[in-house]
Amino acid sequence: MDDVCEGKDFSFPEQEERVLELWAKLDAFHEQLRRTEGGEEFVFYDGPPFATGLPHYGHILAGTIKDVVTRHQSMRGRHVSRRFGWDCHGLPVEFEIDKLLGITNRQQVFDLGIGKYNETCRSIVTKYVSEWEAMVTRTGRWIDFKNDYKTMDLNFMESVWWVFAQLWEKDLVYKGFKVMPYSTGCKTALSNFEAALDYRTVPDPAVMVSFPIVGDMDNAAFVAWTTTPWTLPSNLALCINANLMYAKVRDKSNGKVYVIAESRLGQLPVKAKASGKKQAPSKGSNAEAAQDGLDKESYELLVKIPGPYLVGLKYTPLFDFFIELQETAFRVIADNYVTDDSGTGVVHCAPAFGEDDHRVCLAAGIFETAGLVVAVDDDGCFIEKISDFKGRYVKEADKDIISAVKDKGRLVSKGSIEHSYPFCWRSGTPLIYRAVPSWFVKVEKIKDQLLECNKETYWVPDYVKEKRFHNWLEGARDWAISRSRFWGTPLPLWMSQDRKEIVVMDSIEKLEKLSGVKVTDLHRHYVDDITIPSKRGPKFGTLKRVDDVFDCWFESGSMPYAYIHYPFENRELFEKNFPGNFVAEGLDQTRGWFYTLMVLSTALFGKPAFKNLICNGLVLAEDGKKMSKSKKNYPSPKDLIDEFGADSLRLYLVNSPVVRAESLRFKRTGVFAVVKDVFLPWYNAYRFFVQNAKRLEVEGLASFSPMEQAVLLKSSNVLDHWINSATESLVSFVHQEMDAYRLYTVIW
């Protein structure tokens, strides 16, 4: 038994470093894998992070949870392969390269060359791999970095092709032209769940605009309210709710006549009185003056009009940019998506920039799909057709558009509103909604199956499954899986020029066979120029690959198959052990990785991808705000570990509410408290035991050696039996709680 020092002189970090050296010398992790090989498999899926940034406390938390569970399963004799993974494609990488190369539009990528652009992307995706490995190893996590998987590897990408081909065969893929969340910063459409990742409360302009009714005897105008003035140049229709009652009122100050929903009359602007203050509705005996919300000192009610009587009325366009559509456009249509809980009960419709706008205008014959002009380009700037604002970024053009509306005498009111608005999760730019062509997975078609598969899974905490995730699945929309980008797994679709012939590649072998070309890489600059002959004969030319690449979430959702190159390899391993036993990530992945795992596994196999899941909450700075490098509102993980040790950090995280999907305000003092209140008492108890054992040895008694289990069971000492019973009870409790994935009840 080694001598022990005073607790104040003992360094937990230094002791951890010695343990790490011993593990490395013994190759302990791989030795454990060798010893459990051939035993019962415990399949763990490790979600791939991007290697373009350094690990933070959120990664350390998730890694600790994963390490605790997989170590426990290994100690019970199960074989637990733990392969680290890297998310290598997609917006995060391209965004970094665009900043590095000063790229601001798509044409610059073509000018540079897709090959050069992609190889530059490839060069940075492993930028911080060594730092990740050092940090993960230092925190004591056992995971295989040498046998890692990367989403840019040829085998991984081939399996992604296979996944897509299976969806195609099941008729779960289609190409659509839909209004979708669009990132002007990353110049691509986003899926609905990506759009939900970063909502912020921001101010936006809020304006009321008039639309004069053609041929109205009172020269009345509809009034529509919008928080996106940049969409006004693309207005093609007004939409009302036929179930609502509308009212025609005259502004007493200027004689103008407006039509809005009766229940929204109180939203009309009221002129300032002599006092300089806005007149509030009267009270008491004069309450009638504000009947139905209308300020009768400012407005005169002329007539009430049932909604159906307004449908079909024509109005004067705000701008002339789409005057060629005047035969079918610039009229009133009706739909129940218009409500009277905000605005005026009259919605201005720009079908290229609103999902409901697009739907109702298409149904009403305002435009034909093939004829829809999207007046904003990929960079978020107005096209030449919008001559007054061409080349302007839409959000920056808001003020000038409002001024133009005012100059036309059509601005009824101007203000601002604070509301929750989606931002791009990668570039941090505000999203717009824009009509784009995309390839979709028919998620709505399998919604009932998704809900059933979710019932087969076990979550900690369960309310995240039963409420947050269930609700998300219940409202699931078709998933846009393609991106008009460059660095990603290309869609394996080869199409004829007349679009009548499509061939889907489910393997490299098939592409090589049909094209006669040896394939060594599946990235765009290797496969875009590969063509295959038409089955209909030479006169129909060749089939070329569509330009799009996969959304990186499609790749990570394919991970259970692609990381082992299924079905090209490891068929038996996969088919015997699917669904996987365990996954763990943060709460944000209910709309990310957990969702894509569930969609693809349900579509492919009618099963969930995993059986058990631990969902952790967010690790925030001590002030409750998001941890920020620029604000330096949190201690460096490396410095903290050097001071207190990794075990104290791990214990602090795992024994906090964050393991139950709640937020944790990270405190350095909390980690120190683990050292002071847990580790030092443990160490001092051990030190007390060692010192007394050595004292007895000096006094002539035998050296201490642990008692064998068989001898312990035969002991006549009642304390031995009590200690043995307490230990067995503890082991039984730990097994029970770990089987239920309740880490917070067993680690303290």
Secondary structure, DSSP 8 states (H G I E B T S, - for coil): ------GGG--HHHHHHHHHHHHHHHTHHHHHHHHHTTS-B--B-----BTTS---HHHHHHHHHHHHHHHHHHHTT-B---EEEEB-SSHHHHHHHHHHHT--SHHHHHHH-HHHHHHHHHHHTTTTHHHHHHHHHHTT---EEEEEEETTSHHHHHHHHHHHHHHHHTT-EEEEEEEEEEETTTTEE--HHHHTT-EEEEEEEEEEEEEEBTT-TT--EEEEEES-GGGGGG--EEEE-TTSEEEEEEETTT--EEEEEGGGGGGS---B-TTSSB-----GGGGGGGGGG--TTTEEEEEEEEGGGTTT-BB--S-STTGGGTTTSSEEEE-TT--SSSTTS-EEE-TTS-HHHHHHHHHTTSS-GGG----B-TTSBB-TTSGGGTT-BHHHHHHHHHHHHHHTT-EEEEEEEEEEEEB-TTT--BEEEEEEEEEEE-TGGGHHHHHHHHHT-EEESHHIIIIIIHHHHHT---EE-EES-SSS-B--EEE-TTS--EEE--SHHHHHHHH----S--SHHHHTT--EE-TT-GGG-EEEE-S-EE-HHHHHHTHHHHTTTTTTS-HHHHHHS-SEEEEEEEGGGGGTHHHHHHHHHHHHHSS-SEEEEEEE--EE-TTSS---TTTT-S--HHHHHHHH-HHHHHHHHHTSGGGGT--EE--HHHHHHHIIIIIHHHHHHHHHHHHHHHHHHHTT--------HHHHHH---HHHHHHHHHHHHHHHHHHHHHHTT-HHHH--
